[in-house]
Amino acid sequence: MSHGYLFLGNRLLGYEVKDQQFLFKLFTDWYDEAVSGALREGNFDDGVYDLQGDLVLGPQVVYIDPFNKEQRTKRYVIAVDRGIKWEDAVLAYEEAQTLFAKENTRYYLIIHISLSCIS
């Protein structure tokens, strides 16, 4: 952890509780406004995604509400394809090795970092 964060944290702990609460409220208000703005602009990622896959197992009832037997929690298992088969990857790698050996070229990894912030 950076020295600056430790220093700031210790300084905040030195404030009276009502001042700490005020600063926390101020921070959460700013945060809520930033999230609201990102939602309005369509830039907020809430972490929920639609999965395209094949049903492997399901539905299995894992919980039944004791007060309302109709309320059931079910478990589904799906298989999601996120790439190519291992055998195909090995074949592509071997072909690339052969091609690169003939042309005396090398692999290069280019990393593009995109920084964005919520204003």
Rosetta silent file (secondary structure, phi, psi, omega in degrees, C-alpha in Angstrom):
SEQUENCE: MSHGYLFLGNRLLGYEVKDQQFLFKLFTDWYDEAVSGALREGNFDDGVYDLQGDLVLGPQVVYIDPFNKEQRTKRYVIAVDRGIKWEDAVLAYEEAQTLFAKENTRYYLIIHISLSCIS
SCORE:     score description
SCORE:     0.000 S_00000001
   1 L     0.000  141.530 -178.687    0.000    0.000    0.000 S_00000001
   2 L   -69.278  149.406  178.400    1.256    3.444   -0.826 S_00000001
   3 H   -58.882  -36.930 -178.693    2.456    5.742    1.936 S_00000001
   4 H   -61.420  -39.774  179.716   -0.090    8.337    0.810 S_00000001
   5 H   -68.228  -40.397  178.440   -3.038    6.009    1.429 S_00000001
   6 H   -63.447  -43.326  179.951   -1.782    5.084    4.892 S_00000001
   7 H   -61.795  -46.412  179.548   -1.254    8.723    5.720 S_00000001
   8 H   -62.896  -44.545  179.798   -4.734    9.653    4.512 S_00000001
   9 H   -61.120  -43.321  178.722   -6.339    6.754    6.369 S_00000001
  10 H   -65.698  -37.475  178.288   -4.601    7.666    9.609 S_00000001
  11 H   -64.917  -41.312  179.649   -5.597   11.303    9.208 S_00000001
  12 H   -64.980  -37.385  178.512   -9.227   10.331    8.668 S_00000001
  13 H   -66.460  -21.874  178.610   -9.191    8.136   11.765 S_00000001
  14 L   -78.232  -14.604  178.962   -8.045   11.170   13.732 S_00000001
  15 L   -75.276  158.484  174.638  -11.229   13.074   12.888 S_00000001
  16 L   -68.548  156.522 -174.134  -14.231   12.987   15.135 S_00000001
  17 H   -58.457  -41.204 -179.102  -16.870   10.396   14.233 S_00000001
  18 H   -63.661  -34.612  177.071  -19.365   12.990   12.972 S_00000001
  19 H   -71.410  -37.750  175.896  -16.696   14.371   10.609 S_00000001
  20 H   -62.022  -42.947  179.052  -15.832   10.838    9.423 S_00000001
  21 H   -63.490  -40.623  178.463  -19.520   10.217    8.752 S_00000001
  22 H   -61.424  -46.575 -179.609  -19.778   13.492    6.825 S_00000001
  23 H   -64.908  -40.357  178.364  -16.770   12.599    4.636 S_00000001
  24 H   -64.849  -41.387  178.076  -18.068    9.077    4.024 S_00000001
  25 H   -62.279  -42.338  178.669  -21.494   10.476    3.078 S_00000001
  26 H   -61.251  -45.830  178.577  -19.804   12.950    0.720 S_00000001
  27 H   -61.257  -47.250 -178.014  -17.796   10.143   -0.894 S_00000001
  28 H   -65.995  -34.544  176.197  -20.833    7.857   -1.315 S_00000001
  29 H   -64.209  -43.942  177.416  -22.868   10.717   -2.799 S_00000001
  30 H   -63.663  -42.334  179.773  -20.120   11.386   -5.354 S_00000001
  31 H   -62.635  -47.031  179.227  -19.830    7.675   -6.080 S_00000001
  32 H   -60.195  -38.865  178.447  -23.607    7.278   -6.536 S_00000001
  33 H   -66.825  -39.707  178.245  -23.636   10.265   -8.896 S_00000001
  34 H   -64.567  -42.557  178.491  -20.759    8.803  -10.936 S_00000001
  35 H   -65.481  -42.717  178.795  -22.539    5.448  -11.215 S_00000001
  36 H   -60.992  -42.886  177.902  -25.805    7.157  -12.179 S_00000001
  37 H   -63.041  -41.888  179.037  -23.998    9.153  -14.874 S_00000001
  38 H   -65.804  -37.720  177.066  -22.330    6.027  -16.228 S_00000001
  39 H   -64.267  -42.578  179.172  -25.694    4.229  -16.290 S_00000001
  40 H   -61.667  -38.813 -177.633  -27.282    7.132  -18.187 S_00000001
  41 H   -85.045   -7.074  179.795  -24.458    7.076  -20.750 S_00000001
  42 L    78.467   21.828 -178.177  -24.490    3.293  -21.034 S_00000001
  43 L  -103.639    3.264 -175.577  -20.900    2.954  -19.773 S_00000001
  44 L   -93.937  129.386  178.950  -21.589    1.094  -16.536 S_00000001
  45 L  -103.799  111.765 -177.221  -20.801   -2.611  -16.384 S_00000001
  46 L   -89.434    0.631  174.614  -22.910   -4.298  -13.732 S_00000001
  47 L    83.096    4.982  179.367  -21.230   -7.670  -14.194 S_00000001
  48 L  -103.229  126.920 -177.297  -24.341   -9.530  -15.390 S_00000001
  49 L  -129.371  149.038  170.711  -24.018  -11.234  -18.739 S_00000001
  50 L   -81.719  128.697  179.045  -26.208  -13.417  -20.904 S_00000001
  51 L  -100.555  134.699  173.846  -24.483  -16.745  -21.419 S_00000001
  52 L  -104.902  118.133 -177.931  -24.819  -18.678  -24.636 S_00000001
  53 L  -164.628 -175.551  179.476  -24.205  -22.336  -23.985 S_00000001
  54 E  -106.758  134.894  178.279  -25.511  -25.871  -23.908 S_00000001
  55 E   -69.412  123.056 -179.757  -27.529  -27.200  -20.984 S_00000001
  56 E   -99.717  -44.788 -177.135  -25.528  -29.981  -19.360 S_00000001
  57 E  -150.332  132.831  175.886  -27.515  -30.644  -16.215 S_00000001
  58 E   152.711  167.975  -11.140  -30.638  -29.088  -14.805 S_00000001
  59 E   -82.134  143.783  173.761  -32.812  -28.060  -13.311 S_00000001
  60 E  -113.429  129.978  177.568  -31.944  -29.466   -9.900 S_00000001
  61 E   -78.504  121.378 -179.228  -33.871  -28.184   -6.889 S_00000001
  62 E  -107.609  -15.240  179.475  -31.317  -27.122   -4.274 S_00000001
  63 E  -156.839  138.344  174.389  -33.634  -25.359   -1.818 S_00000001
  64 E  -122.673  127.224  179.869  -37.346  -25.310   -1.038 S_00000001
  65 L   -63.174  124.916 -177.801  -38.781  -22.482    1.037 S_00000001
  66 L   -66.799  -22.679 -178.204  -40.220  -24.047    4.210 S_00000001
  67 L   -91.333  -28.639  179.789  -43.056  -21.494    4.335 S_00000001
  68 L  -135.353   99.311 -174.347  -44.036  -21.593    0.673 S_00000001
  69 L   -63.219  -15.593  178.366  -43.310  -24.938   -0.992 S_00000001
  70 L   -77.933  -20.618  179.446  -43.813  -23.353   -4.436 S_00000001
  71 L   -84.150  108.856 -177.535  -40.723  -21.140   -3.965 S_00000001
  72 E  -127.120  140.740  172.747  -37.793  -23.251   -5.128 S_00000001
  73 E   -98.446  125.737 -176.334  -34.190  -22.418   -5.901 S_00000001
  74 E  -115.243  149.943  179.224  -32.967  -24.382   -8.901 S_00000001
  75 E  -114.588  130.401  175.064  -29.481  -25.088  -10.173 S_00000001
  76 E  -118.795  139.272  174.812  -28.626  -25.302  -13.862 S_00000001
  77 E  -113.473  126.419  179.217  -25.266  -26.395  -15.217 S_00000001
  78 E  -126.192  154.629  175.416  -24.334  -25.121  -18.653 S_00000001
  79 E  -106.049  125.792 -178.851  -21.271  -25.528  -20.843 S_00000001
  80 L  -114.814  126.166  178.632  -19.967  -22.320  -22.377 S_00000001
  81 L   -87.562  116.426 -178.929  -17.527  -22.420  -25.274 S_00000001
  82 L  -115.167   21.797 -179.796  -14.982  -19.655  -24.833 S_00000001
  83 L   173.961 -151.256 -179.356  -12.439  -20.610  -27.444 S_00000001
  84 L  -107.910  165.499  179.043  -11.140  -23.410  -29.593 S_00000001
  85 L   -67.502  153.174 -179.417  -10.405  -27.011  -28.737 S_00000001
  86 H   -58.038  -43.003 -178.625   -6.987  -27.829  -27.313 S_00000001
  87 H   -61.677  -40.683  178.302   -6.099  -30.003  -30.272 S_00000001
  88 H   -66.499  -37.065  178.521   -6.890  -27.177  -32.698 S_00000001
  89 H   -65.731  -42.700  178.490   -4.792  -24.745  -30.653 S_00000001
  90 H   -63.188  -42.654  179.120   -1.808  -27.126  -30.675 S_00000001
  91 H   -62.111  -44.659  179.285   -2.166  -27.613  -34.443 S_00000001
  92 H   -63.810  -38.399  178.309   -2.302  -23.838  -35.038 S_00000001
  93 H   -64.055  -44.761 -179.524    0.746  -23.361  -32.797 S_00000001
  94 H   -64.455  -39.870  177.697    2.729  -26.009  -34.663 S_00000001
  95 H   -63.804  -40.846  179.510    1.789  -24.482  -38.029 S_00000001
  96 H   -66.238  -39.675  178.084    2.858  -21.054  -36.792 S_00000001
  97 H   -60.917  -43.028  179.105    6.160  -22.448  -35.523 S_00000001
  98 H   -63.810  -46.815 -179.534    6.851  -23.977  -38.918 S_00000001
  99 H   -63.020  -45.698 -177.664    5.920  -20.781  -40.750 S_00000001
 100 H   -69.105  -32.561  178.288    7.936  -18.534  -38.450 S_00000001
 101 H   -65.196  -36.692  179.947   10.985  -20.819  -38.604 S_00000001
 102 H   -70.926  -38.384 -174.087   10.992  -20.503  -42.419 S_00000001
 103 H   -93.761   -0.114  179.772   10.593  -16.716  -42.430 S_00000001
 104 L    53.887   46.478  177.979   12.965  -16.076  -39.498 S_00000001
 105 L  -111.100  171.903 -177.817   10.353  -13.990  -37.714 S_00000001
 106 L  -129.809  162.021  172.461    9.480  -13.719  -34.048 S_00000001
 107 L   -79.538  141.544  173.468    6.407  -13.397  -31.881 S_00000001
 108 L  -131.092  135.593  178.762    5.691   -9.944  -30.547 S_00000001
 109 L  -106.864  119.916  178.900    3.211   -9.181  -27.831 S_00000001
 110 L  -110.356  122.707 -179.841    1.634   -5.773  -28.060 S_00000001
 111 L  -109.858  124.433  177.086   -0.315   -4.647  -25.059 S_00000001
 112 L  -108.992  117.718 -179.914   -2.684   -1.732  -25.431 S_00000001
 113 L  -104.275  126.079  178.700   -3.806   -0.294  -22.147 S_00000001
 114 L  -112.959  118.829  178.610   -6.852    1.895  -22.217 S_00000001
 115 L  -104.594  129.936  175.161   -7.488    3.964  -19.143 S_00000001
 116 L  -136.793  149.760  178.830  -10.839    5.546  -18.667 S_00000001
 117 L  -131.256  158.438  178.865  -12.349    7.186  -15.668 S_00000001
 118 L   -88.167  124.741 -179.258  -15.801    8.134  -14.644 S_00000001
 119 L   -98.310    0.000    0.000  -16.219   11.876  -14.609 S_00000001
